[in-house]
């Protein structure tokens, strides 16, 4: 098997398995193409909203999102927020998630983030701890819908 290419999302990836990969988190592949392209354009217009994908043999098989926040504290320091870490179920166990995360952590470091944070469930906590994440606090959530 070939090695995955880790890179930023491109518009043509919308039809190359990107949306289907997100189905592992929440049904996404049924979104209309024009709506998906509209969302892509909005995201890609913000340099502080980065989506990284893993491409394997022309198909997107994994993805992760990084949002970069500028803070008043730390003299305008930057914090990376990771969201939507997912690998297609058919490709899990091949270290693709690890490769995406390492790429994104290096990206955040190169952009000047002093820390990168994420929320996760207990069942995947060991995966992130293996990458160097530490349990610092608890997530609380307020749902608006």
C-alpha positions in Angstrom: 0.0 0.0 0.0 1.2 3.5 -0.8 1.8 6.2 1.8 -1.0 8.9 2.2 -0.3 12.4 1.1 -1.1 14.9 3.9 -2.1 18.3 2.6 -4.6 21.1 2.7 -8.2 20.6 1.4 -8.9 21.5 -2.2 -12.3 22.1 -3.8 -12.0 19.0 -6.0 -11.6 16.9 -2.9 -15.3 17.5 -2.2 -16.0 14.8 -4.8 -13.0 12.5 -3.9 -14.3 11.1 -0.6 -13.9 14.1 1.7 -17.6 14.4 2.5 -18.0 10.6 2.8 -15.0 10.5 5.2 -16.9 13.0 7.5 -19.8 10.6 7.6 -17.9 8.7 10.3 -18.6 11.8 12.5 -22.0 12.8 11.2 -23.9 12.3 7.9 -22.3 14.7 5.5 -22.1 13.0 2.1 -25.7 13.9 1.2 -25.0 17.6 1.2 -25.7 19.3 -2.2 -22.6 20.0 -4.2 -23.3 23.7 -4.6 -23.8 24.0 -0.8 -20.5 22.1 -0.2 -18.7 24.4 -2.6 -20.2 27.5 -0.8 -19.0 26.2 2.5 -15.5 25.4 1.0 -15.2 29.0 -0.4 -16.1 30.6 3.0 -13.7 28.4 4.9 -10.8 28.8 2.4 -11.2 32.6 2.6 -10.1 32.5 6.2 -6.4 31.8 6.6 -7.0 30.9 10.3 -9.4 28.0 9.3 -7.4 25.2 7.9 -8.6 21.7 6.8 -6.0 19.1 6.2 -6.7 15.8 4.4 -5.0 12.5 3.9 -5.2 11.4 0.2 -4.5 7.8 -0.6 -4.5 6.6 -4.2 -6.6 9.6 -5.3 -9.2 9.2 -2.5 -9.6 11.3 0.6 -9.5 8.9 3.6 -9.0 11.2 6.5 -9.3 14.8 7.6 -8.8 17.2 10.5 -9.6 20.9 11.0 -7.4 23.6 12.7 -8.9 26.9 13.8 -6.3 29.5 14.9 -7.5 32.1 17.5 -5.6 35.3 18.4 -5.7 36.2 22.1 -5.4 39.4 24.0 -3.6 37.5 26.6 -0.1 36.3 25.8 0.4 39.6 23.9 -1.7 38.5 21.0 -0.5 34.9 21.2 -2.1 32.3 19.0 -4.0 29.1 20.1 -4.8 26.3 17.7 -8.1 24.5 18.2 -8.4 21.0 16.5 -11.8 19.7 15.5 -13.3 16.9 13.4 -10.5 14.4 13.5 -11.6 11.5 11.4 -10.3 8.6 9.3 -12.5 6.6 7.0 -13.5 3.3 8.8 -12.0 1.3 6.0 -8.5 2.9 6.5 -8.3 3.0 10.3 -5.4 1.3 12.0 -2.9 2.4 9.4 -1.5 5.4 11.3 -3.3 7.9 9.0 -4.8 9.8 11.9 -1.4 10.1 13.5 0.2 11.4 10.3 -2.6 14.0 9.9 -2.3 15.1 13.5 1.5 15.4 13.4 1.2 17.5 10.2 -1.4 19.8 11.8 0.6 20.2 15.0 3.7 21.2 13.0 1.5 23.6 11.0 0.2 25.2 14.2 3.7 25.5 15.6 4.9 27.1 12.3 2.1 29.6 12.4 3.2 30.6 15.9 0.7 28.9 18.1 1.9 28.7 21.7 -0.5 25.8 22.4 -3.0 23.6 20.5 -6.0 22.2 22.2 -8.9 19.8 21.4 -11.8 18.1 23.0 -12.3 14.3 22.8 -14.1 11.4 24.3 -12.5 9.1 26.8 -12.3 6.2 24.3 -9.9 8.1 22.0 -7.9 9.9 24.7 -5.0 7.4 24.6 -4.5 8.2 20.9 -4.0 11.9 21.7 -1.9 11.3 24.8 0.4 9.1 22.6 0.9 12.3 20.4 1.8 14.4 23.5 -1.5 15.9 24.5 -2.1 16.2 28.2 -5.4 16.2 30.1 -5.7 19.7 31.6 -9.4 20.5 32.1 -12.9 19.3 31.4 -15.1 20.3 28.5 -18.5 21.8 29.2 -20.9 22.3 26.3 -24.0 24.4 25.8 -26.2 23.3 22.8 -28.1 26.0 21.1 -30.3 23.6 19.1 
